[in-house]
Amino acid sequence: MRFVSFNSDLHLNKLCGSHQGIANGQKDSRDAPFTVYREIVSMKSTFTHIAAAAVMAAAIVVSPSSFAGSKTASFQVSLTIQNDCQISANPLSFGTTGVLANNIDQSTNLSVTCTTGTPYTVALDAGTVSGSTIAQRKMANTAATGQVQYNLYLDAARTQVWGNTIGTNTASGTGNGAAQTLTVYGRVPTQATPVADNYLSTVTATVAF
């Protein structure tokens, strides 16, 4: 309201000044009073719209929520984790050599991931080559005309052959929920050297839990 009153006074002052000029004998247009009147009407209309908008905004701010009340409900979230293990393996390569006059030692890793607190054992089989055993594993060339003896061990000294009899020649551990690394130690011993070729075998690692 103060803002409206102040602006009205400004225009009223201009109107008084116009009449004062006529009283002093100054020439003025006959339409001047009507022009001033229209300005006043327009100003009042503008103030009316501003005031209406302000009232509406205030009503929106203070209006209560459209919801009369609220209720709550609870629900349970669940997940069952059972004993479990996963295993992965990396290849074991003895590289390239000539005459097998000395031991060739190499190693590789297995990765075992088990649920926390789950006991497990890891066994290695004899491999896929015909005649291969846990005690004496063999690799063979693709033509099956030659074989190379080798073995896999639990320890770096290569004294404990890694086999598949649980509790006798297998690795064991307890899961902690993260990947655990097991090292497989390999050795190709001194032996008669077969024909030059590539020699292979596939060994399966099994985790039991």
Secondary structure, 3 states (H helix, E strand, C coil): CHHHHHHHHHHHHHHHHHHHHHHCCCCCCCCHHHHHHHHHHHHHHHHHHHHHHHHHHHHHHHCCCCCCCCCCCCCCCCCCCCCCEEEEECCCCCCCCCCCCCCEEEEEEEEEEECCCCEEEEEECCCCCCCCCCCCEEEECCCCCCEEEEEEECCCCCCCECCCCCCCCCEEEECCCCEEEEEEEEEECCCCCCCCCCCECCCCEEEEC
